[in-house]
Amino acid sequence: MDFLVLINKDNKVKDDVKSFDIIKTSCSTYNKEEILVNKVIEDDLINMFNAAKSKGLNLYVSSGYRSIEEQTEIYDNGKNPLAAIPGCSEHQVGLAIDIIHSEISKDDLEKNPYIFEDTKEFEWLIKNCYKYGFILRYPKGKENKTLIPYEPWHYRYVGINNAIKIQKSKKVLEEYVN
């Protein structure tokens, strides 16, 4: 699998997306909801969550894989103005996850989607997620490159070697791939 596959408005999800191996994650999930992810990220995701937990931090996956139908519903209902256009979401290949802290309610998130960035969990993720193959996909100050607003909750799996290189380069995926 190409962990560096670029998915955005200009690079839509390919039709063969159903060939990806999507599984239920065994990581802590928000409200104990069933969250699906691409099987290739599961081990590194578990390792990252366990490392955070060993530091007394509580990470929760609030969103993972989404089918085209789920992405369409999220986009069409308008509750999340930051939702990607169906066919243009990294969630549709199971390589993207949204991470939050357990003490943040859905109401809090709806009032202030950026509330997560004020937590110790976010601070730890920024410093450590690359060690487990993840990058903060839409960082602050890079909106002109990603064409997506800053999202402190959205992490993308690119593989450990790629994540280390991207972290060192201080580039976003669009810059790194090109």
GROMACS elastic network, one bead per residue, 0.5 to 0.9 nm:
[ bonds ]
;  ai    aj funct       b0    kb
    1     4     6  0.88303   500
    1     5     6  0.87035   500
    1    20     6  0.87342   500
    1    40     6  0.86286   500
    2     5     6  0.55892   500
    2   158     6  0.83790   500
    3     6     6  0.86997   500
    3    95     6  0.80176   500
    3   157     6  0.69615   500
    3   159     6  0.62523   500
    3   162     6  0.82666   500
    4   157     6  0.86096   500
    4   158     6  0.57363   500
    4   159     6  0.83831   500
    4   162     6  0.79430   500
    4   173     6  0.76211   500
    4   176     6  0.89992   500
    4   177     6  0.70066   500
    5    11     6  0.88848   500
    5   158     6  0.85165   500
    5   177     6  0.84220   500
    6    10     6  0.89842   500
    6    11     6  0.63390   500
    6    12     6  0.83491   500
    6    13     6  0.88261   500
    6    90     6  0.82971   500
    6   173     6  0.73097   500
    6   174     6  0.71166   500
    6   177     6  0.76153   500
    7    10     6  0.75231   500
    7    12     6  0.56072   500
    7    13     6  0.62797   500
    7    87     6  0.86319   500
    7    88     6  0.58594   500
    7    89     6  0.64505   500
    7    90     6  0.58195   500
    8    11     6  0.50031   500
    8    12     6  0.60285   500
    8    13     6  0.82566   500
    8    84     6  0.81631   500
    8    85     6  0.87232   500
    8    87     6  0.84262   500
    8    89     6  0.65138   500
    8    90     6  0.76180   500
    8   146     6  0.82753   500
    8   147     6  0.87071   500
    8   148     6  0.89809   500
    9    12     6  0.63347   500
    9    84     6  0.82983   500
    9    85     6  0.74969   500
    9    87     6  0.82997   500
    9    88     6  0.54363   500
    9    89     6  0.84789   500
    9   147     6  0.87607   500
   10    88     6  0.79595   500
   11    14     6  0.86006   500
   11    87     6  0.88853   500
   11    88     6  0.69393   500
   12    86     6  0.88097   500
   12    87     6  0.54221   500
   12    89     6  0.78024   500
   13    16     6  0.82848   500
   13    17     6  0.68522   500
   13    87     6  0.53558   500
   13    88     6  0.60164   500
   13    89     6  0.73676   500
   13    90     6  0.78288   500
   13    92     6  0.72460   500
   13    93     6  0.75519   500
   14    17     6  0.58650   500
   14    87     6  0.82576   500
   15    18     6  0.74741   500
   16    19     6  0.56238   500
   16    20     6  0.79124   500
   17    20     6  0.57848   500
   17    92     6  0.74108   500
   17    93     6  0.60746   500
   18    21     6  0.79083   500
   18    22     6  0.85844   500
   18    67     6  0.89303   500
   18    93     6  0.81959   500
   19    22     6  0.87564   500
   20    38     6  0.67165   500
   20    39     6  0.81243   500
   20    93     6  0.68894   500
   20    94     6  0.80081   500
   21    37     6  0.83582   500
   21    38     6  0.56672   500
   21    39     6  0.55560   500
   21    40     6  0.78755   500
   21    94     6  0.86657   500
   22    36     6  0.62746   500
   22    37     6  0.54441   500
   22    39     6  0.56152   500
   22    40     6  0.88065   500
   22    65     6  0.75286   500
   22    93     6  0.83749   500
   22    94     6  0.68155   500
   23    35     6  0.83545   500
   23    36     6  0.52984   500
   23    37     6  0.55753   500
   23    38     6  0.62025   500
   23    39     6  0.57117   500
   23    42     6  0.85344   500
   23    65     6  0.89755   500
   24    27     6  0.89720   500
   24    34     6  0.65567   500
   24    35     6  0.56694   500
   24    37     6  0.63262   500
   24    38     6  0.86549   500
   24    39     6  0.84482   500
   25    28     6  0.82075   500
   25    29     6  0.83028   500
   25    34     6  0.76453   500
   25    35     6  0.59411   500
   25    36     6  0.57016   500
   25    37     6  0.61424   500
   25    38     6  0.87174   500
   25    39     6  0.82706   500
   25    42     6  0.65054   500
   25    45     6  0.87662   500
   25    46     6  0.85932   500
   25    64     6  0.88622   500
   26    29     6  0.81661   500
   26    35     6  0.85445   500
   26    42     6  0.79225   500
   26    46     6  0.75189   500
   27    35     6  0.87680   500
   27    42     6  0.82326   500
   27    45     6  0.73690   500
   27    46     6  0.58524   500
   27    49     6  0.71394   500
   27    50     6  0.89035   500
   27    59     6  0.89469   500
   27    60     6  0.75074   500
   27    61     6  0.73051   500
   28    31     6  0.89860   500
   28    32     6  0.72194   500
   28    46     6  0.88690   500
   28    49     6  0.79771   500
   28    58     6  0.85544   500
   28    59     6  0.70832   500
   28    60     6  0.51463   500
   28    61     6  0.63848   500
   29    32     6  0.50437   500
   29    33     6  0.59440   500
   29    34     6  0.72141   500
   29    35     6  0.68099   500
   29    59     6  0.82819   500
   29    62     6  0.60433   500
   29    63     6  0.83536   500
   29    99     6  0.89241   500
   29   102     6  0.88300   500
   30    33     6  0.60101   500
   30    34     6  0.87853   500
   30    35     6  0.87735   500
   30    59     6  0.88909   500
   30    60     6  0.53895   500
   30    61     6  0.58358   500
   30    62     6  0.50467   500
   30    63     6  0.83582   500
   30    99     6  0.88230   500
   30   100     6  0.79594   500
   30   101     6  0.84257   500
   30   102     6  0.67677   500
   31    34     6  0.89713   500
   31    60     6  0.89008   500
   31    62     6  0.83127   500
   31   102     6  0.83926   500
   32    35     6  0.85840   500
   33    62     6  0.80647   500
   35    61     6  0.74041   500
   35    62     6  0.75369   500
   35    63     6  0.63318   500
   35    64     6  0.57691   500
   35    65     6  0.72565   500
   36    39     6  0.88106   500
   36    63     6  0.79961   500
   36    64     6  0.54855   500
   36    65     6  0.51338   500
   36    66     6  0.78313   500
   36    94     6  0.72515   500
   37    40     6  0.83185   500
   37    41     6  0.71618   500
   37    42     6  0.71949   500
   37    63     6  0.88892   500
   37    64     6  0.53934   500
   37    65     6  0.50366   500
   37    66     6  0.87325   500
   37    91     6  0.84540   500
   37    93     6  0.81741   500
   37    95     6  0.67422   500
   37    96     6  0.79025   500
   37    97     6  0.77712   500
   38    41     6  0.59068   500
   38    42     6  0.71494   500
   38    64     6  0.85019   500
   38    65     6  0.71202   500
   38    93     6  0.68704   500
   38    95     6  0.59086   500
   38    96     6  0.87336   500
   39    42     6  0.54572   500
   39    43     6  0.82355   500
   39    94     6  0.81649   500
   40    43     6  0.73756   500
   40    44     6  0.83347   500
   40    95     6  0.82979   500
   41    44     6  0.56653   500
   41    45     6  0.58922   500
   41    46     6  0.86186   500
   41    94     6  0.84032   500
   41    95     6  0.69161   500
   41   133     6  0.82867   500
   41   157     6  0.66472   500
   41   158     6  0.89119   500
   41   159     6  0.81244   500
   42    45     6  0.50348   500
   42    46     6  0.61073   500
   42    47     6  0.85874   500
   43    46     6  0.52040   500
   43    47     6  0.62069   500
   43    48     6  0.86598   500
   44    48     6  0.60837   500
   44    49     6  0.85937   500
   44   132     6  0.53418   500
   44   133     6  0.68662   500
   44   134     6  0.86493   500
   44   159     6  0.86785   500
   44   160     6  0.85402   500
   45    48     6  0.51273   500
   45    49     6  0.62180   500
   45    50     6  0.85684   500
   45   132     6  0.70136   500
   45   133     6  0.84077   500
   45   134     6  0.84886   500
   45   157     6  0.88466   500
   46    49     6  0.51552   500
   46    50     6  0.60389   500
   46    51     6  0.85247   500
   47    50     6  0.51184   500
   47    51     6  0.61028   500
   47    52     6  0.86575   500
   47   132     6  0.71589   500
   48    51     6  0.51348   500
   48    52     6  0.62905   500
   48    53     6  0.86117   500
   48   125     6  0.87814   500
   48   128     6  0.82481   500
   48   129     6  0.69888   500
   48   131     6  0.81322   500
   48   132     6  0.58953   500
   49    52     6  0.51258   500
   49    53     6  0.60860   500
   49    54     6  0.86354   500
   49    57     6  0.86317   500
   49    58     6  0.79286   500
   49    59     6  0.63596   500
   49    60     6  0.82535   500
   50    54     6  0.61470   500
   50    55     6  0.87828   500
   51    54     6  0.51559   500
   51    55     6  0.67452   500
   51    57     6  0.87233   500
   52    55     6  0.52249   500
   52    56     6  0.66654   500
   52    57     6  0.51933   500
   52    58     6  0.69129   500
   52    59     6  0.72072   500
   52   121     6  0.76522   500
   52   124     6  0.74549   500
   52   125     6  0.82043   500
   53    58     6  0.59353   500
   53    59     6  0.76247   500
   54    57     6  0.72399   500
   55    58     6  0.89637   500
   57   101     6  0.84217   500
   57   120     6  0.73238   500
   57   121     6  0.58838   500
   57   124     6  0.84777   500
   58   100     6  0.84826   500
   58   101     6  0.59182   500
   58   102     6  0.63623   500
   58   103     6  0.88644   500
   58   121     6  0.68082   500
   59    99     6  0.65211   500
   59   100     6  0.59807   500
   59   101     6  0.52471   500
   59   102     6  0.67846   500
   59   121     6  0.66070   500
   59   122     6  0.88600   500
   60    98     6  0.83677   500
   60    99     6  0.55259   500
   60   100     6  0.53688   500
   60   101     6  0.58669   500
   60   102     6  0.62431   500
   61    64     6  0.71815   500
   61    97     6  0.66091   500
   61    98     6  0.57578   500
   61   100     6  0.64851   500
   61   101     6  0.86909   500
   62    97     6  0.74868   500
   62    98     6  0.54506   500
   62    99     6  0.57375   500
   62   100     6  0.65484   500
   63    66     6  0.81099   500
   63    91     6  0.81643   500
   63    96     6  0.83248   500
   63    97     6  0.55882   500
   63    98     6  0.50087   500
   63    99     6  0.73989   500
   64    91     6  0.59416   500
   64    92     6  0.84948   500
   64    94     6  0.60855   500
   64    95     6  0.77143   500
   64    96     6  0.60882   500
   64    98     6  0.65234   500
   65    90     6  0.82705   500
   65    92     6  0.55541   500
   65    93     6  0.64191   500
   65    95     6  0.73706   500
   65    96     6  0.71405   500
   65    97     6  0.74910   500
   66    69     6  0.77689   500
   66    70     6  0.56145   500
   66    71     6  0.60121   500
   66    89     6  0.85614   500
   66    90     6  0.87964   500
   66    91     6  0.53889   500
   66    93     6  0.77245   500
   66    94     6  0.71922   500
   67    70     6  0.51470   500
   67    71     6  0.62221   500
   67    72     6  0.85108   500
   67    91     6  0.80255   500
   67    92     6  0.56060   500
   67    93     6  0.84338   500
   68    71     6  0.50979   500
   68    72     6  0.60373   500
   68    73     6  0.86141   500
   68    86     6  0.60778   500
   68    87     6  0.65322   500
   68    89     6  0.88419   500
   68    92     6  0.65792   500
   69    72     6  0.50623   500
   69    73     6  0.62266   500
   69    74     6  0.87335   500
   69    86     6  0.80831   500
   70    73     6  0.50838   500
   70    74     6  0.62490   500
   70    75     6  0.85495   500
   70    86     6  0.86666   500
   71    74     6  0.51604   500
   71    75     6  0.60422   500
   71    76     6  0.84289   500
   71    83     6  0.79447   500
   71    84     6  0.77126   500
   71    85     6  0.76057   500
   71    86     6  0.53940   500
   71    87     6  0.79865   500
   71    89     6  0.76490   500
   71    91     6  0.82744   500
   71    92     6  0.77070   500
   72    75     6  0.50729   500
   72    76     6  0.58209   500
   72    77     6  0.83997   500
   72    85     6  0.74324   500
   72    86     6  0.52529   500
   72    87     6  0.85574   500
   73    76     6  0.51516   500
   73    77     6  0.59679   500
   73    78     6  0.87400   500
   73    86     6  0.88500   500
   74    77     6  0.55568   500
   74    78     6  0.68415   500
   74    79     6  0.72091   500
   74    80     6  0.68919   500
   74    83     6  0.68332   500
   74    84     6  0.88095   500
   74    86     6  0.88885   500
   75    78     6  0.57610   500
   75    79     6  0.78308   500
   75    80     6  0.70125   500
   75    81     6  0.76295   500
   75    82     6  0.84826   500
   75    83     6  0.55740   500
   75    84     6  0.67678   500
   75    85     6  0.64290   500
   75    86     6  0.70682   500
   76    79     6  0.83350   500
   77    80     6  0.77822   500
   78    81     6  0.58208   500
   78    82     6  0.89594   500
   78    83     6  0.83023   500
   79    82     6  0.89080   500
   79    83     6  0.87445   500
   79   110     6  0.82616   500
   80    83     6  0.55352   500
   80   110     6  0.81751   500
   81    84     6  0.85833   500
   82   148     6  0.80073   500
   82   149     6  0.73990   500
   82   151     6  0.86221   500
   83    86     6  0.86309   500
   83    89     6  0.81756   500
   84    87     6  0.81441   500
   84    88     6  0.60709   500
   84    89     6  0.54353   500
   84    90     6  0.87131   500
   84   148     6  0.86989   500
   85    88     6  0.54307   500
   85    89     6  0.67509   500
   86    89     6  0.63729   500
   86    92     6  0.86088   500
   87    90     6  0.86844   500
   87    92     6  0.74532   500
   88    91     6  0.88242   500
   88    92     6  0.80429   500
   89    92     6  0.56575   500
   89    93     6  0.80241   500
   89    96     6  0.86248   500
   90    93     6  0.57805   500
   90    94     6  0.68830   500
   90    95     6  0.63593   500
   90    96     6  0.55218   500
   90    97     6  0.87407   500
   90   156     6  0.78221   500
   91    94     6  0.50596   500
   91    95     6  0.62818   500
   91    97     6  0.69357   500
   91   156     6  0.89251   500
   92    95     6  0.79407   500
   92    96     6  0.81921   500
   93    96     6  0.76109   500
   94    97     6  0.75805   500
   94   157     6  0.89518   500
   95   155     6  0.84644   500
   95   156     6  0.57531   500
   95   157     6  0.52539   500
   95   158     6  0.77935   500
   96   134     6  0.89210   500
   96   137     6  0.85847   500
   96   154     6  0.68756   500
   96   155     6  0.56635   500
   96   157     6  0.62749   500
   97   153     6  0.79798   500
   97   154     6  0.59135   500
   97   155     6  0.53993   500
   97   156     6  0.64437   500
   97   157     6  0.82476   500
   98   152     6  0.87120   500
   98   153     6  0.50132   500
   98   155     6  0.61558   500
   98   156     6  0.87691   500
   99   116     6  0.85750   500
   99   122     6  0.87232   500
   99   152     6  0.84778   500
   99   153     6  0.50031   500
   99   154     6  0.66007   500
   99   155     6  0.73425   500
  100   103     6  0.86179   500
  100   104     6  0.72201   500
  100   116     6  0.60620   500
  100   121     6  0.79352   500
  100   122     6  0.79865   500
  100   152     6  0.89824   500
  100   153     6  0.62285   500
  101   104     6  0.57497   500
  101   105     6  0.88899   500
  101   116     6  0.68023   500
  101   119     6  0.75923   500
  101   121     6  0.67747   500
  101   122     6  0.83596   500
  102   105     6  0.76500   500
  104   107     6  0.82124   500
  104   108     6  0.61362   500
  104   109     6  0.68786   500
  104   115     6  0.78721   500
  104   116     6  0.76177   500
  105   108     6  0.50480   500
  105   109     6  0.63022   500
  105   110     6  0.86757   500
  106   110     6  0.61646   500
  106   111     6  0.86569   500
  107   110     6  0.50874   500
  107   111     6  0.62730   500
  107   112     6  0.85782   500
  108   111     6  0.51752   500
  108   112     6  0.60153   500
  108   113     6  0.75409   500
  108   115     6  0.75684   500
  109   112     6  0.50468   500
  109   114     6  0.74041   500
  109   115     6  0.67430   500
  109   116     6  0.83034   500
  110   113     6  0.59073   500
  111   115     6  0.88364   500
  112   115     6  0.55929   500
  112   116     6  0.88572   500
  113   116     6  0.73632   500
  113   151     6  0.83156   500
  113   152     6  0.87382   500
  113   153     6  0.86859   500
  114   117     6  0.58647   500
  114   118     6  0.79268   500
  114   150     6  0.88138   500
  114   151     6  0.73641   500
  114   152     6  0.67003   500
  114   153     6  0.80811   500
  115   118     6  0.58296   500
  115   119     6  0.77700   500
  115   152     6  0.88528   500
  116   119     6  0.56505   500
  116   120     6  0.88895   500
  116   121     6  0.79930   500
  116   122     6  0.64223   500
  116   152     6  0.68407   500
  116   153     6  0.69114   500
  117   120     6  0.82600   500
  117   121     6  0.82487   500
  117   122     6  0.54345   500
  117   123     6  0.73523   500
  117   152     6  0.59485   500
  117   153     6  0.79145   500
  118   121     6  0.85269   500
  118   122     6  0.70758   500
  118   123     6  0.79670   500
  119   122     6  0.53797   500
  119   123     6  0.65901   500
  119   124     6  0.88130   500
  120   123     6  0.50028   500
  120   124     6  0.61215   500
  120   125     6  0.85817   500
  121   124     6  0.51322   500
  121   125     6  0.61536   500
  121   126     6  0.87052   500
  122   125     6  0.50389   500
  122   126     6  0.62060   500
  122   127     6  0.87201   500
  122   152     6  0.75040   500
  122   153     6  0.80640   500
  123   126     6  0.53622   500
  123   127     6  0.65568   500
  123   128     6  0.87738   500
  124   127     6  0.52637   500
  124   128     6  0.60020   500
  124   129     6  0.78744   500
  125   128     6  0.50621   500
  125   130     6  0.83566   500
  125   135     6  0.89779   500
  125   136     6  0.84102   500
  126   129     6  0.61400   500
  126   130     6  0.81259   500
  126   135     6  0.81750   500
  126   136     6  0.71501   500
  127   130     6  0.77581   500
  127   131     6  0.88414   500
  128   131     6  0.56259   500
  128   132     6  0.75297   500
  128   134     6  0.87825   500
  129   132     6  0.55297   500
  129   133     6  0.66844   500
  129   134     6  0.51511   500
  129   135     6  0.62134   500
  129   136     6  0.78652   500
  129   155     6  0.84407   500
  129   163     6  0.83686   500
  130   135     6  0.56147   500
  130   136     6  0.85624   500
  130   157     6  0.88767   500
  130   158     6  0.89020   500
  130   159     6  0.85245   500
  130   160     6  0.65669   500
  130   161     6  0.87289   500
  130   162     6  0.85376   500
  130   164     6  0.57069   500
  130   165     6  0.89328   500
  130   166     6  0.83209   500
  130   167     6  0.66667   500
  131   134     6  0.73749   500
  131   160     6  0.61535   500
  131   161     6  0.86193   500
  131   163     6  0.72165   500
  131   164     6  0.67133   500
  132   135     6  0.89834   500
  132   157     6  0.84863   500
  132   159     6  0.74811   500
  132   160     6  0.56075   500
  132   163     6  0.79018   500
  132   164     6  0.89814   500
  133   156     6  0.82613   500
  133   157     6  0.55750   500
  133   158     6  0.56252   500
  133   161     6  0.70922   500
  133   162     6  0.71512   500
  133   163     6  0.51140   500
  133   164     6  0.75179   500
  134   137     6  0.84812   500
  134   155     6  0.60963   500
  134   156     6  0.53163   500
  134   158     6  0.59549   500
  134   159     6  0.68524   500
  134   160     6  0.72150   500
  134   162     6  0.88812   500
  134   163     6  0.59720   500
  134   164     6  0.89697   500
  135   138     6  0.87896   500
  135   154     6  0.86032   500
  135   155     6  0.55049   500
  135   156     6  0.54132   500
  135   157     6  0.65759   500
  135   158     6  0.72821   500
  135   163     6  0.61634   500
  135   166     6  0.78971   500
  135   167     6  0.75942   500
  135   172     6  0.85667   500
  135   173     6  0.87639   500
  136   139     6  0.60743   500
  136   151     6  0.80715   500
  136   152     6  0.70095   500
  136   153     6  0.77816   500
  136   154     6  0.61733   500
  136   156     6  0.65323   500
  136   172     6  0.85222   500
  137   146     6  0.85023   500
  137   150     6  0.86620   500
  137   151     6  0.76407   500
  137   152     6  0.84076   500
  137   153     6  0.88995   500
  137   154     6  0.59985   500
  137   155     6  0.53596   500
  137   156     6  0.57008   500
  137   172     6  0.69250   500
  137   173     6  0.72815   500
  138   141     6  0.88656   500
  138   142     6  0.70226   500
  138   143     6  0.71390   500
  138   146     6  0.66879   500
  138   147     6  0.88463   500
  138   148     6  0.66318   500
  138   149     6  0.68056   500
  138   150     6  0.51016   500
  138   151     6  0.53971   500
  138   152     6  0.72526   500
  138   153     6  0.89303   500
  138   154     6  0.69761   500
  138   155     6  0.81369   500
  138   172     6  0.75625   500
  139   142     6  0.58104   500
  139   143     6  0.73785   500
  139   146     6  0.87868   500
  139   149     6  0.81627   500
  139   150     6  0.52256   500
  139   151     6  0.65112   500
  139   152     6  0.68568   500
  139   172     6  0.78834   500
  140   143     6  0.68234   500
  140   149     6  0.77571   500
  140   151     6  0.76584   500
  140   152     6  0.81139   500
  141   144     6  0.76636   500
  141   145     6  0.89377   500
  141   150     6  0.76218   500
  142   145     6  0.53886   500
  142   146     6  0.63406   500
  142   147     6  0.80983   500
  142   148     6  0.85135   500
  142   149     6  0.84238   500
  142   150     6  0.77332   500
  142   171     6  0.86282   500
  142   172     6  0.73469   500
  143   146     6  0.51683   500
  143   147     6  0.50954   500
  143   148     6  0.54973   500
  143   149     6  0.55542   500
  143   150     6  0.65657   500
  144   147     6  0.53869   500
  144   148     6  0.78877   500
  144   149     6  0.88829   500
  145   148     6  0.81882   500
  145   172     6  0.74324   500
  145   173     6  0.89605   500
  145   174     6  0.67488   500
  145   175     6  0.72630   500
  146   149     6  0.79694   500
  146   172     6  0.72854   500
  146   173     6  0.79586   500
  146   174     6  0.64757   500
  146   175     6  0.86679   500
  148   151     6  0.82310   500
  151   154     6  0.56575   500
  151   155     6  0.87922   500
  152   155     6  0.81119   500
  157   160     6  0.83448   500
  157   163     6  0.79552   500
  158   161     6  0.81509   500
  158   162     6  0.58752   500
  158   163     6  0.59137   500
  159   162     6  0.54764   500
  159   163     6  0.59911   500
  159   164     6  0.86503   500
  160   163     6  0.50646   500
  160   164     6  0.61505   500
  160   165     6  0.86773   500
  161   164     6  0.52915   500
  161   165     6  0.64040   500
  161   166     6  0.87099   500
  162   165     6  0.51293   500
  162   166     6  0.60372   500
  162   167     6  0.84649   500
  163   166     6  0.50277   500
  163   167     6  0.59326   500
  163   168     6  0.85253   500
  164   167     6  0.51224   500
  164   168     6  0.62375   500
  164   169     6  0.86300   500
  165   168     6  0.51909   500
  165   169     6  0.61273   500
  165   170     6  0.86087   500
  165   176     6  0.89185   500
  166   169     6  0.50640   500
  166   170     6  0.60581   500
  166   171     6  0.58824   500
  166   172     6  0.71056   500
  166   173     6  0.75267   500
  166   176     6  0.67456   500
  167   170     6  0.52432   500
  167   171     6  0.71918   500
  167   172     6  0.87561   500
  168   171     6  0.81254   500
  169   172     6  0.86517   500
  169   176     6  0.80432   500
  171   174     6  0.79038   500
  171   175     6  0.57466   500
  171   176     6  0.58876   500
  172   175     6  0.54477   500
  172   176     6  0.61307   500
  172   177     6  0.86181   500
  173   177     6  0.58628   500
  173   178     6  0.83039   500
  174   177     6  0.54735   500
  174   178     6  0.61553   500
  175   178     6  0.52925   500
